[in-house]
C-alpha cells in the first residue's frame, strides 16, 4: 500500500500548495500593489498607491473572479481525479467465473484440460466460447494456478493471484490490476491527472512571477517553486503514459499484448504483427474501453458492455473464419459424396504402388498369396496419415 499512499500524498501536496499559495491570494486580494500595477497603465500608478482608487479596486475584483474560475476548474479536476482513483483501486478488474464450463471437472468432461481445443467442449450441457488465442499445439489455454481455462486476453497475475479478464498490467500505484472492468477508470485517472498538472503549471506561473518581482518571503517563494516542480515532473510522466495508453486503446491492444506482440487465434498465428485481431477501427476500439455511450466517456461511470470472456474481432479475422468454415464444409461434403473406394480404385492404387509396399495374404481355398486391399504405408509404427485441418486447408 506504500505506492498508493505515495500517490495520495503527491495529490494532497500539490492541491494544498496550489490552494494556499495561489488561489487564496487571488480570492482574498492579497496580491500586493505590484501585482495590480502591472495590469494598469503608468498613469494610474499614483492612484494605486493611495489604495482608494477605482483602478486598484478593479484590479482586486479582476483577480477575485480569475481566482474563482480557477478554483472551480482545479477543484473539479481534483475531485474527478480522486473519484477515478478510488474506482480504479476498489473495482474488481474481473476474473474467470466459477462456472462448470470453465473448470476441468472430469465428471462432466471426458477429456483433460490439455486436450480441449479452440472450439471448446460440451461440459454439463454448456459449451465454452470459441477461443481466438490458443497454445502452439492448438489446445485451449489453461491456468494451472487457478485450475481453470483462460478466456481470450486474460492472464494470470501472481500479485492478485487470479486470472484477470483482458488484463492490461498490474499497477502498483493503485494496488490493483488494470483489467476489463476498471480499465476505463484507470484511463480517466491518467487523463485527469495530466490535465490537472498542466492546469496547475499554466495558472501558477502568475504567482511565481509575482513572487519574483515583489518582496516575498523565502519559504513562500520556495514552496511555489516546489509545487510547480512536482507538477512539471508528474506532468511529463503522465503525458508520456497517457499518450502510450491512448495509442494502445486506439489499436485495441493491451500492455501485455504490446510487449508480447503475439496475437494467436485458432487456425492462424499473428506473431510479430503490429495489428491486433481485435482492431475494429479507432472509434469502436475506444468504445471497447470507455463504453458505448460517447456522452459518458469522460465520466467515471458506464463501463464498456460485455462479460470480458469474449471479444469482437476485426472483419479480416471474421472473413478468415468464414473461409475456414466453408472449407471444412466442402471437405466434409466431398468425403460424403466419394463414399467407399471401388475395385477399380484399388486396382489403380495397387498398380501405382511399389511392390515392396504391397501386403500379400494367403487365401483359404488355394493357399496362394494374392495382393491384399491394404497398403503397408508405414511399417515402423503403423501411424495413420495426418488429417488435413480446416486451417491448413485455408492456408494452402
PLY file of the C-alpha trace (Angstrom):
ply
format ascii 1.0
element vertex 396
property float x
property float y
property float z
element edge 395
property int vertex1
property int vertex2
end_header
0.00 0.00 0.00
3.01 2.30 0.05
2.67 3.28 -3.65
-0.98 4.17 -3.05
-0.03 6.29 -0.03
2.68 7.97 -2.11
0.20 8.84 -4.87
-2.29 10.27 -2.39
0.44 12.31 -0.72
1.56 13.75 -4.07
-2.01 14.71 -4.94
-2.52 16.24 -1.50
0.74 18.23 -1.55
0.10 19.75 -4.97
-3.51 20.55 -4.08
-2.61 22.13 -0.74
0.23 24.28 -2.09
-1.78 25.41 -5.09
-4.76 26.33 -2.94
-2.81 28.19 -0.25
-0.16 29.90 -2.38
-2.16 30.72 -5.50
-5.94 30.52 -5.09
-6.31 32.11 -1.66
-4.23 35.22 -2.53
-6.38 35.76 -5.62
-9.65 35.28 -3.73
-8.67 37.49 -0.78
-7.00 40.20 -2.84
-3.64 39.59 -1.19
-1.64 40.02 -4.38
0.27 43.17 -3.45
0.48 46.51 -5.19
2.96 45.20 -7.74
0.54 42.60 -8.95
-2.01 45.27 -9.74
0.36 47.86 -11.07
1.44 45.66 -13.96
-2.10 45.41 -15.22
-2.64 49.16 -15.31
-1.21 51.98 -17.32
1.57 54.12 -15.96
-0.90 56.97 -15.46
-2.76 55.00 -12.80
0.22 54.14 -10.62
-0.29 57.19 -8.40
-3.88 56.20 -7.79
-2.85 52.63 -6.95
-0.53 53.74 -4.18
-3.36 55.60 -2.48
-5.25 52.27 -2.25
-8.58 54.11 -2.61
-8.63 54.44 -6.38
-11.18 52.70 -8.56
-8.37 51.22 -10.65
-7.00 49.33 -7.66
-10.44 48.03 -6.77
-10.95 46.88 -10.36
-7.66 45.02 -10.20
-8.62 43.28 -6.97
-12.03 42.38 -8.37
-10.46 41.02 -11.55
-8.11 38.87 -9.50
-11.03 37.59 -7.44
-13.06 36.45 -10.44
-10.00 34.92 -12.03
-9.30 33.06 -8.78
-12.94 31.91 -8.57
-12.85 30.43 -12.07
-9.52 28.74 -11.44
-10.82 27.38 -8.14
-13.85 25.78 -9.77
-11.78 24.25 -12.55
-8.95 22.95 -10.39
-11.16 21.63 -7.63
-13.36 19.87 -10.19
-10.32 18.25 -11.81
-9.03 17.13 -8.43
-12.43 15.72 -7.48
-12.70 13.75 -10.73
-9.14 12.56 -10.25
-9.91 11.23 -6.77
-13.14 9.56 -7.88
-11.37 7.81 -10.76
-8.54 6.84 -8.41
-10.97 5.29 -5.94
-12.87 3.40 -8.60
-9.64 2.11 -10.17
-8.45 0.87 -6.77
-11.64 -0.72 -5.47
-13.20 -2.05 -8.69
-12.53 -5.71 -9.39
-10.87 -5.94 -12.82
-12.73 -9.19 -13.49
-11.82 -12.85 -13.11
-12.79 -16.17 -14.66
-16.24 -17.17 -13.35
-16.71 -20.24 -11.17
-18.92 -21.99 -13.68
-18.65 -25.66 -14.71
-17.70 -24.93 -18.32
-14.51 -23.15 -17.19
-13.46 -25.84 -14.72
-11.64 -29.02 -15.89
-14.03 -31.29 -13.99
-13.71 -34.84 -15.35
-17.17 -35.65 -14.08
-18.59 -33.51 -16.87
-15.87 -33.80 -19.50
-14.25 -36.94 -20.84
-11.11 -35.08 -21.91
-8.36 -33.46 -19.89
-7.54 -29.74 -19.96
-4.64 -30.26 -22.36
-6.99 -31.90 -24.89
-9.66 -29.22 -25.05
-9.31 -27.45 -28.38
-10.20 -23.98 -29.53
-13.75 -24.94 -30.44
-14.40 -25.91 -26.83
-16.07 -28.92 -25.29
-19.60 -29.52 -24.11
-19.46 -29.57 -20.31
-22.66 -30.05 -18.33
-24.75 -29.08 -21.37
-22.72 -25.88 -21.85
-20.06 -25.11 -24.42
-17.00 -22.95 -23.94
-16.86 -19.98 -26.30
-14.57 -20.33 -29.27
-11.00 -19.40 -28.36
-9.07 -16.98 -30.56
-5.89 -17.36 -28.54
-4.60 -20.91 -28.21
-1.36 -22.71 -27.48
1.05 -23.69 -30.24
-0.46 -27.17 -30.09
-3.91 -25.78 -30.77
-5.17 -26.59 -27.28
-7.11 -24.10 -25.20
-5.07 -22.10 -22.69
-5.27 -23.41 -19.15
-4.14 -21.81 -15.88
-2.54 -24.31 -13.55
-2.64 -21.89 -10.62
-6.35 -21.10 -10.89
-7.13 -24.59 -12.22
-9.46 -23.35 -14.93
-9.47 -22.44 -18.59
-8.38 -18.95 -19.61
-10.61 -16.78 -21.78
-9.11 -14.74 -24.59
-6.93 -11.81 -23.49
-6.86 -12.97 -19.88
-3.63 -13.53 -17.96
-2.73 -14.76 -14.52
-1.46 -12.13 -12.08
0.76 -13.58 -9.39
0.30 -10.50 -7.23
-3.50 -10.64 -7.29
-3.39 -14.47 -7.53
-6.13 -14.72 -10.13
-6.65 -14.71 -13.87
-7.65 -11.17 -14.84
-10.02 -10.60 -17.75
-8.45 -8.58 -20.59
-5.51 -7.86 -18.35
-3.54 -4.74 -19.29
-0.97 -4.78 -16.49
-0.65 -4.82 -12.73
-0.32 -1.26 -11.48
1.37 -0.89 -8.07
0.23 2.75 -7.84
-3.37 1.61 -7.46
-2.53 -1.74 -5.81
-4.71 -3.48 -8.35
-4.66 -4.99 -11.81
-5.92 -2.97 -14.75
-8.42 -5.24 -16.45
-11.72 -5.35 -18.25
-13.91 -3.80 -15.54
-11.63 -0.99 -14.29
-9.68 -0.11 -17.45
-11.88 2.93 -18.09
-11.35 4.28 -14.58
-7.59 3.86 -14.87
-7.57 5.58 -18.25
-9.55 8.54 -16.90
-7.31 8.67 -13.82
-4.28 9.21 -16.02
-6.13 11.72 -18.20
-7.46 13.88 -15.34
-4.12 13.76 -13.54
-2.38 15.06 -16.65
-4.90 17.86 -17.21
-4.72 18.84 -13.53
-0.92 19.08 -13.57
-0.92 21.13 -16.78
-3.57 23.47 -15.37
-1.57 24.00 -12.18
1.56 24.79 -14.19
-0.22 27.22 -16.51
-2.03 29.21 -13.81
0.51 29.14 -11.01
3.12 30.78 -13.21
1.37 34.06 -12.33
2.12 33.57 -8.64
5.71 32.61 -9.43
6.19 35.75 -11.49
4.65 37.89 -8.76
6.95 36.35 -6.12
9.99 37.23 -8.24
9.21 40.89 -8.96
7.98 41.84 -5.49
9.20 41.32 -1.95
8.32 37.77 -0.88
9.43 35.58 1.97
11.89 32.86 1.03
9.74 29.99 2.26
6.79 31.34 0.26
8.83 31.53 -2.94
10.41 28.10 -2.30
7.04 26.39 -1.85
5.74 27.91 -5.07
8.76 26.60 -6.98
8.44 23.23 -5.22
4.77 22.90 -6.17
5.43 23.76 -9.81
8.38 21.37 -9.92
6.23 18.49 -8.67
3.50 19.36 -11.16
6.03 19.55 -14.01
7.63 16.20 -13.15
4.28 14.47 -12.80
3.01 16.18 -15.95
5.87 14.93 -18.12
5.49 11.36 -16.89
1.72 11.45 -17.23
1.97 12.93 -20.72
4.08 10.00 -21.93
1.92 7.50 -20.07
-1.32 8.99 -21.37
-0.05 9.09 -24.95
1.05 5.46 -24.76
-2.24 4.19 -23.33
-4.26 6.28 -25.76
-2.34 4.70 -28.61
-2.91 1.23 -27.15
-6.64 1.91 -26.79
-6.97 3.07 -30.40
-5.10 -0.05 -31.53
-7.26 -2.38 -29.38
-4.12 -3.64 -27.67
-3.20 -4.10 -24.03
0.20 -3.51 -22.50
0.83 -7.25 -22.19
-0.16 -7.84 -25.81
2.10 -4.99 -26.90
5.05 -6.47 -25.03
4.43 -9.97 -26.34
3.37 -8.84 -29.84
1.63 -12.17 -30.27
-1.98 -12.36 -31.34
-2.80 -16.03 -31.75
-6.18 -17.33 -32.67
-7.38 -20.72 -33.72
-6.06 -21.74 -37.11
-3.55 -18.91 -37.51
-0.74 -17.11 -35.72
0.00 -13.38 -35.86
3.34 -13.44 -34.08
5.22 -10.23 -34.63
2.22 -8.49 -36.19
1.63 -4.86 -35.30
-2.14 -5.18 -35.73
-4.35 -6.79 -33.14
-7.01 -9.22 -34.25
-9.41 -7.19 -32.07
-8.77 -3.95 -34.01
-12.15 -2.85 -35.36
-11.36 0.80 -36.06
-10.39 3.62 -33.72
-13.93 4.60 -32.77
-15.02 1.04 -31.98
-11.76 0.42 -30.12
-12.33 3.45 -27.91
-15.88 2.28 -27.24
-14.46 -1.04 -26.05
-12.53 0.87 -23.36
-14.68 3.90 -22.49
-18.14 2.48 -23.10
-20.74 2.59 -25.82
-22.26 5.97 -24.84
-19.90 8.65 -26.10
-21.51 11.32 -23.87
-20.29 9.42 -20.79
-16.75 8.78 -21.95
-15.21 11.36 -19.59
-17.27 10.34 -16.55
-16.23 7.54 -14.16
-19.38 5.56 -14.88
-20.92 3.37 -17.59
-18.05 0.92 -18.22
-17.99 -0.96 -21.54
-20.59 -3.63 -22.22
-19.78 -7.31 -22.27
-18.70 -10.05 -19.92
-14.94 -9.88 -20.58
-14.91 -13.51 -21.71
-15.37 -12.97 -25.44
-14.44 -10.06 -27.68
-15.36 -8.97 -31.16
-12.61 -9.34 -33.74
-11.74 -7.47 -36.89
-13.52 -8.11 -40.16
-10.42 -9.77 -41.62
-10.44 -12.44 -38.92
-14.18 -12.98 -39.38
-13.56 -13.42 -43.09
-10.85 -16.00 -42.38
-13.22 -17.86 -40.06
-15.91 -17.92 -42.74
-13.42 -19.29 -45.26
-12.32 -21.95 -42.77
-15.92 -22.97 -42.14
-16.62 -23.07 -45.88
-13.50 -25.17 -46.49
-14.48 -27.57 -43.72
-17.95 -27.93 -45.18
-16.60 -28.59 -48.67
-14.20 -31.23 -47.38
-16.95 -32.97 -45.45
-19.28 -32.82 -48.43
-16.62 -34.18 -50.74
-15.88 -37.09 -48.41
-19.57 -37.94 -48.09
-20.05 -37.95 -51.88
-16.94 -40.03 -52.53
-18.11 -42.92 -50.37
-16.17 -46.23 -50.26
-13.46 -46.86 -52.85
-14.42 -49.10 -55.76
-12.50 -52.13 -57.05
-11.13 -50.09 -59.94
-9.79 -47.52 -57.47
-7.99 -50.25 -55.54
-6.56 -51.66 -58.77
-5.26 -48.27 -59.78
-3.72 -47.81 -56.33
-2.04 -51.21 -56.42
-0.59 -50.59 -59.86
0.83 -47.22 -58.85
2.30 -48.51 -55.57
5.75 -50.13 -55.28
5.80 -53.88 -54.99
7.57 -53.92 -51.64
4.72 -51.93 -50.09
2.01 -54.43 -51.14
0.96 -56.80 -48.39
0.20 -60.38 -49.57
-2.10 -62.64 -47.56
-2.85 -66.35 -48.24
-6.38 -67.29 -49.30
-8.37 -70.03 -47.64
-9.14 -72.05 -50.82
-5.89 -72.24 -52.76
-3.38 -71.06 -50.24
-1.83 -68.81 -52.87
-0.66 -65.39 -51.96
-2.76 -62.65 -53.54
-2.41 -58.94 -53.13
-4.44 -57.56 -50.26
-6.52 -54.41 -50.39
-4.36 -52.77 -47.68
-1.21 -50.80 -48.32
1.65 -51.05 -45.86
2.17 -47.30 -45.67
4.37 -47.17 -42.58
5.87 -50.38 -41.30
7.55 -48.68 -38.37
4.78 -47.65 -36.00
1.69 -48.17 -38.25
0.77 -44.48 -37.90
-2.17 -43.10 -39.79
-1.74 -40.25 -42.22
-2.49 -36.88 -40.62
-5.85 -35.42 -41.37
-5.90 -32.06 -43.11
-7.45 -29.47 -40.80
-9.55 -26.55 -41.90
-6.83 -24.09 -41.01
-4.20 -25.94 -43.06
-6.61 -26.23 -45.98
-7.29 -22.49 -45.91
-3.58 -21.67 -45.75
-2.75 -23.93 -48.67
0 1
1 2
2 3
3 4
4 5
5 6
6 7
7 8
8 9
9 10
10 11
11 12
12 13
13 14
14 15
15 16
16 17
17 18
18 19
19 20
20 21
21 22
22 23
23 24
24 25
25 26
26 27
27 28
28 29
29 30
30 31
31 32
32 33
33 34
34 35
35 36
36 37
37 38
38 39
39 40
40 41
41 42
42 43
43 44
44 45
45 46
46 47
47 48
48 49
49 50
50 51
51 52
52 53
53 54
54 55
55 56
56 57
57 58
58 59
59 60
60 61
61 62
62 63
63 64
64 65
65 66
66 67
67 68
68 69
69 70
70 71
71 72
72 73
73 74
74 75
75 76
76 77
77 78
78 79
79 80
80 81
81 82
82 83
83 84
84 85
85 86
86 87
87 88
88 89
89 90
90 91
91 92
92 93
93 94
94 95
95 96
96 97
97 98
98 99
99 100
100 101
101 102
102 103
103 104
104 105
105 106
106 107
107 108
108 109
109 110
110 111
111 112
112 113
113 114
114 115
115 116
116 117
117 118
118 119
119 120
120 121
121 122
122 123
123 124
124 125
125 126
126 127
127 128
128 129
129 130
130 131
131 132
132 133
133 134
134 135
135 136
136 137
137 138
138 139
139 140
140 141
141 142
142 143
143 144
144 145
145 146
146 147
147 148
148 149
149 150
150 151
151 152
152 153
153 154
154 155
155 156
156 157
157 158
158 159
159 160
160 161
161 162
162 163
163 164
164 165
165 166
166 167
167 168
168 169
169 170
170 171
171 172
172 173
173 174
174 175
175 176
176 177
177 178
178 179
179 180
180 181
181 182
182 183
183 184
184 185
185 186
186 187
187 188
188 189
189 190
190 191
191 192
192 193
193 194
194 195
195 196
196 197
197 198
198 199
199 200
200 201
201 202
202 203
203 204
204 205
205 206
206 207
207 208
208 209
209 210
210 211
211 212
212 213
213 214
214 215
215 216
216 217
217 218
218 219
219 220
220 221
221 222
222 223
223 224
224 225
225 226
226 227
227 228
228 229
229 230
230 231
231 232
232 233
233 234
234 235
235 236
236 237
237 238
238 239
239 240
240 241
241 242
242 243
243 244
244 245
245 246
246 247
247 248
248 249
249 250
250 251
251 252
252 253
253 254
254 255
255 256
256 257
257 258
258 259
259 260
260 261
261 262
262 263
263 264
264 265
265 266
266 267
267 268
268 269
269 270
270 271
271 272
272 273
273 274
274 275
275 276
276 277
277 278
278 279
279 280
280 281
281 282
282 283
283 284
284 285
285 286
286 287
287 288
288 289
289 290
290 291
291 292
292 293
293 294
294 295
295 296
296 297
297 298
298 299
299 300
300 301
301 302
302 303
303 304
304 305
305 306
306 307
307 308
308 309
309 310
310 311
311 312
312 313
313 314
314 315
315 316
316 317
317 318
318 319
319 320
320 321
321 322
322 323
323 324
324 325
325 326
326 327
327 328
328 329
329 330
330 331
331 332
332 333
333 334
334 335
335 336
336 337
337 338
338 339
339 340
340 341
341 342
342 343
343 344
344 345
345 346
346 347
347 348
348 349
349 350
350 351
351 352
352 353
353 354
354 355
355 356
356 357
357 358
358 359
359 360
360 361
361 362
362 363
363 364
364 365
365 366
366 367
367 368
368 369
369 370
370 371
371 372
372 373
373 374
374 375
375 376
376 377
377 378
378 379
379 380
380 381
381 382
382 383
383 384
384 385
385 386
386 387
387 388
388 389
389 390
390 391
391 392
392 393
393 394
394 395
